[in-house]
Amino acid sequence: QVHLVESGGGSVQPGGSLRLSCAASELTSSRKCMAWFRQPPGKERERVAAIDTASGYTSYADSVKGRFAISRDNAKNTIYLQIHSLAPGDTAMYYCAADSGGPFSWSDCAGKANFPYWGQGSQVTVSS
């Protein structure tokens, strides 16, 4: 069982930046596929970024490339999502997700949508 806790959300003005954190209960230094998703009000959940916690390989949805950056700090068992140039369209609940740590290929991780472990979410609201 992997327990995930997100933090760092809040209300931000357009053009601002935020860094979301996801603390994991298990060592992220053991290779895991982890990802950030978001769900805007009334819309479906969207995967925005994924990371291989061992290699540091990352992937992004086309809609966020250039503005979002996923990273990890294995010493803290934490992954991050840095978001720049926030716009009202980025308003959503942001969720962290993790796989169980079994063998996987990077191509599977990069496109993975179904994860067994999820955090409770962190709300990001962008408005003036």
BELJOMO-V727369 format. One record per backbone hydrogen bond with DSSP energy under -1.0 kcal/mol. NH is the residue of the N-H (numbers start at 1). CO is the residue of the C=O. E is the energy in kcal/mol with one decimal. If there is no record, write none. Layout:
nh: [NH/NH]
co: [CO/CO]
e: [E/E]
This chain:
nh: [5/7/10/12/15/16/18/20/21/22/23/24/25/34/35/36/37/38/39/43/46/48/49/50/51/52/53/56/59/61/64/67/68/69/71/73/76/78/79/80/81/82/83/84/86/90/91/92/93/94/95/97/98/99/109/110/111/112/117/119/122/124/125/127]
co: [23/21/123/125/86/13/83/81/7/79/5/77/3/51/97/49/95/46/93/40/38/36/36/59/34/57/32/52/50/48/61/64/64/82/80/78/73/73/22/71/20/69/18/67/16/87/88/124/39/122/37/35/117/33/105/106/107/109/98/96/94/92/10/12]
e: [-2.0/-2.0/-1.0/-3.0/-3.5/-2.1/-2.1/-2.7/-2.9/-2.4/-2.6/-3.2/-1.6/-2.5/-2.3/-2.6/-3.0/-2.6/-2.2/-2.1/-3.2/-2.6/-1.6/-2.1/-2.9/-2.2/-2.8/-2.9/-1.9/-2.1/-1.8/-2.2/-1.8/-2.2/-1.6/-3.0/-1.4/-1.8/-2.1/-2.7/-2.2/-3.1/-3.2/-2.3/-2.6/-2.7/-1.8/-2.0/-1.9/-2.7/-2.5/-2.6/-2.1/-2.1/-2.1/-3.0/-1.0/-1.1/-1.6/-2.2/-2.2/-2.7/-2.6/-2.0]
